[in-house]
């Protein structure tokens, strides 16, 4: 992780992916506070680099929500669950023929 931060630009999606992967490891080990911090960083990078409606943003938001639930912070988790659900709903709407916006 330290090498990534030295080599990659701070807003690089590769850095976000690696943060997300490490956060998953921390979460499975019960290190929820460390996982939360990394999920938040990964989410911020993905939102900036990929946009608010990208599927990767939904994935990280959902993982952050699960981590917050594990910390007993259900109200905080709901914000990220809602964010992920809005993104998934938009993706599903856009995948229906005839629902796409004209280019």
C-alpha positions in Angstrom: 0.0 0.0 0.0 2.8 2.4 0.9 4.5 1.7 -2.4 1.2 2.4 -4.3 0.9 5.7 -2.5 4.4 6.7 -3.5 4.2 5.5 -7.2 0.6 6.3 -8.1 -1.1 9.7 -8.3 -3.4 10.3 -5.3 -6.6 10.1 -7.4 -5.6 6.9 -9.4 -8.3 4.2 -9.5 -5.6 1.6 -9.1 -4.8 3.0 -5.7 -8.6 3.0 -4.9 -8.8 -0.6 -6.0 -5.9 -1.6 -3.8 -7.3 0.4 -0.8 -10.6 -1.4 -1.3 -8.9 -4.8 -1.4 -7.0 -4.1 1.7 -10.1 -2.8 3.4 -11.9 -6.1 2.6 -9.0 -8.0 4.3 -9.2 -5.8 7.3 -12.9 -6.2 7.5 -12.7 -10.0 7.4 -10.1 -9.8 10.2 -12.5 -7.7 12.3 -10.4 -4.6 11.9 -13.4 -2.5 11.1 -12.0 0.9 11.9 -9.1 0.4 9.6 -11.4 -1.0 6.9 -13.7 2.0 7.3 -10.9 4.5 6.7 -9.7 2.7 3.6 -13.2 2.2 2.2 -13.8 6.0 2.6 -10.6 6.8 0.8 -11.4 4.4 -2.0 -14.9 5.7 -2.3 -13.7 9.3 -2.5 -11.1 8.5 -5.2 -13.7 6.5 -7.3 -16.3 9.2 -7.0 -13.7 11.8 -8.2 -12.2 9.6 -11.0 -15.2 7.6 -12.2 -18.2 9.8 -11.4 -21.0 9.5 -8.8 -22.9 6.9 -10.8 -20.2 4.4 -11.6 -20.8 0.7 -10.5 -17.4 0.7 -8.6 -18.7 3.6 -6.5 -21.8 1.5 -5.7 -19.6 -1.5 -4.7 -17.4 0.4 -2.4 -20.4 2.3 -0.9 -22.0 -1.0 -0.2 -18.8 -2.4 1.4 -18.5 0.7 3.6 -22.1 0.3 4.7 -21.5 -3.3 5.7 -18.4 -2.3 7.7 -20.4 0.5 9.4 -23.1 -2.1 10.4 -20.3 -4.2 11.9 -19.3 -1.2 14.0 -22.9 -0.8 15.1 -23.3 2.4 13.2 -26.5 1.5 11.4 -27.7 5.1 10.7 -24.4 5.9 9.0 -24.5 2.7 7.1 -27.9 3.6 5.7 -26.5 6.6 3.9 -24.1 4.4 1.9 -26.7 1.7 1.3 -29.0 4.3 -0.2 -26.2 5.7 -2.3 -25.3 2.2 -3.7 -29.0 1.4 -4.3 -29.6 4.6 -6.3 -26.6 3.8 -8.5 -27.7 0.2 -9.1 -31.3 1.4 -9.9 -30.0 3.9 -12.4 -27.7 1.3 -14.0 -30.7 -1.1 -14.2 -32.9 1.6 -15.7 -30.3 2.6 -18.3 -29.8 -1.1 -19.3 -33.4 -1.3 -20.5 -33.7 -0.7 -24.2 -35.2 2.7 -24.9 -34.3 4.2 -21.5 -30.9 5.4 -22.5 -30.3 9.2 -22.9 -29.5 10.3 -26.4 -25.8 10.9 -27.0 
